[in-house]
Amino acid sequence: MLLLENLIHIEALKILILSMLPVTELRFSIPYGIKFYTLSIQYIVLLSVIGNILIGIAVIYIIGPFMNILKKIHLFKSIIEYIFKKTKTKGDVIDKRKFYGLIVFVGIPLPLTGVWTGALAAYLFNLSKKRSILAIMIGVLISSTIVTTLSVFAINIF
């Protein structure tokens, strides 16, 4: 029984971490968790939503400002400027539509969209932190609903 409890804690931690990574986010953590782990779908979605929202807050308050500091160091300048340029290009909808653009950008689970890019774009376009976090939360809920529905549907078919 103890081994099973430890396995469940490890699975939960992996889901949380996967949902926080810039490449995977919850678009990967939810289907991966549903397919390979023994956790309930509701628990997988909850962990993924929490992790995704937490990383969005961290990007706005910590990672974005830290990248601006790193940009001043010659070694990192070109890399950070490239990331900022790509983010601004991808975040055009956020710049034009602000709050609602951020919701759509985070909420539609497509490649090169999501919490990391959306939160960094919100930081770069100087959107209100509180409104950005609210938009990210709404977007994450929309995205998690879409991803969960598609994942469950796909698993039931295959």
C-alpha positions in Angstrom: 0.0 0.0 0.0 2.8 2.4 0.9 4.5 1.7 -2.5 1.2 2.6 -4.3 0.9 5.8 -2.3 4.4 6.8 -3.2 3.8 6.1 -6.8 0.7 8.3 -6.8 2.7 11.2 -5.3 5.4 10.7 -7.9 2.8 10.7 -10.7 1.2 13.8 -9.3 4.5 15.6 -9.1 5.3 14.6 -12.7 2.0 16.0 -13.9 2.5 19.3 -12.0 6.0 19.7 -13.4 5.0 18.8 -17.0 2.2 21.4 -16.9 4.8 24.0 -15.9 7.4 23.3 -18.7 7.4 25.7 -21.6 7.2 23.1 -24.3 4.7 20.7 -22.7 2.4 22.8 -20.5 -1.1 21.3 -19.9 -1.5 20.4 -23.6 0.8 17.5 -22.9 0.4 16.9 -19.1 -3.3 16.1 -19.4 -3.3 13.5 -22.2 0.0 12.0 -20.9 -1.4 11.7 -17.4 -4.7 10.2 -18.6 -3.0 7.7 -20.8 -0.1 6.6 -18.5 -1.0 7.3 -14.9 -3.4 5.8 -12.4 -4.6 9.1 -11.2 -8.2 10.2 -11.8 -8.9 12.5 -14.7 -10.2 15.2 -12.4 -7.0 15.1 -10.3 -4.8 15.2 -13.4 -6.7 18.2 -14.8 -6.6 20.0 -11.4 -2.8 19.4 -11.1 -2.3 20.6 -14.7 -4.4 23.7 -14.2 -2.6 24.6 -11.0 0.9 24.1 -12.4 0.0 26.0 -15.6 -1.4 29.0 -13.7 1.5 29.1 -11.2 4.1 29.2 -14.0 2.1 32.0 -15.7 2.3 34.1 -12.5 6.0 33.3 -12.2 6.7 34.4 -15.7 4.9 37.7 -15.2 6.4 38.5 -11.8 9.8 36.8 -11.9 11.0 35.3 -15.2 10.1 38.3 -17.4 11.9 40.9 -15.2 14.8 38.5 -14.7 15.1 38.2 -18.5 15.3 42.0 -18.8 18.2 41.9 -16.3 19.9 39.1 -18.3 19.5 41.1 -21.5 22.0 43.6 -20.1 24.7 40.9 -19.9 26.5 40.7 -23.3 26.5 36.8 -23.2 22.7 36.6 -23.0 21.7 39.8 -24.9 21.1 38.3 -28.4 19.3 35.2 -27.0 16.9 37.2 -24.8 16.3 39.8 -27.6 15.4 36.9 -30.0 13.0 35.4 -27.4 11.4 38.9 -26.8 11.1 39.5 -30.6 9.5 36.1 -31.2 7.1 36.6 -28.3 6.1 40.0 -29.5 5.5 38.7 -33.0 3.4 35.7 -31.7 1.7 38.0 -29.2 0.3 40.4 -31.7 -3.3 39.4 -30.8 -2.5 40.2 -27.2 -1.2 43.6 -28.0 -4.2 44.5 -30.1 -7.0 42.9 -27.9 -5.3 43.1 -24.5 -7.3 41.1 -21.9 -9.5 39.2 -24.3 -6.6 38.6 -26.7 -4.6 37.1 -23.8 -7.6 34.8 -22.9 -7.8 33.6 -26.5 -4.0 33.2 -26.9 -3.8 31.1 -23.8 -7.1 29.3 -24.2 -6.6 27.9 -27.7 -4.2 24.9 -27.4 -2.2 25.4 -30.5 1.6 25.2 -31.0 3.5 28.3 -30.0 0.6 29.6 -27.9 0.0 29.1 -24.2 0.8 30.4 -20.8 4.6 30.9 -21.2 4.3 33.0 -24.4 1.1 34.7 -23.3 2.5 35.7 -19.9 5.8 36.9 -21.4 3.9 38.9 -24.0 1.6 40.4 -21.3 4.8 41.4 -19.4 6.5 42.8 -22.5 3.3 44.8 -23.6 3.0 46.2 -20.0 -0.5 44.8 -19.4 -1.9 45.0 -15.9 -0.5 42.2 -13.9 -3.8 41.5 -12.1 -5.8 41.5 -15.3 -3.2 39.4 -17.1 -3.3 36.8 -14.3 -7.1 36.7 -14.5 -6.9 36.3 -18.3 -4.4 33.5 -18.0 -6.6 31.7 -15.4 -9.6 31.9 -17.8 -7.5 30.9 -20.7 -6.0 27.9 -18.8 -9.5 26.8 -17.9 -10.7 27.0 -21.5 -7.5 25.2 -22.7 -7.8 22.4 -20.1 -11.4 21.8 -21.0 -10.5 21.5 -24.7 -7.5 19.3 -24.1 -9.3 17.1 -21.6 -12.3 16.6 -23.9 -10.1 15.7 -26.9 -8.0 13.4 -24.8 -10.9 11.5 -23.3 -12.5 11.3 -26.8 -9.3 10.0 -28.4 -8.8 7.4 -25.6 -12.3 6.1 -26.0 -11.9 5.8 -29.7 -8.5 4.1 -29.7 
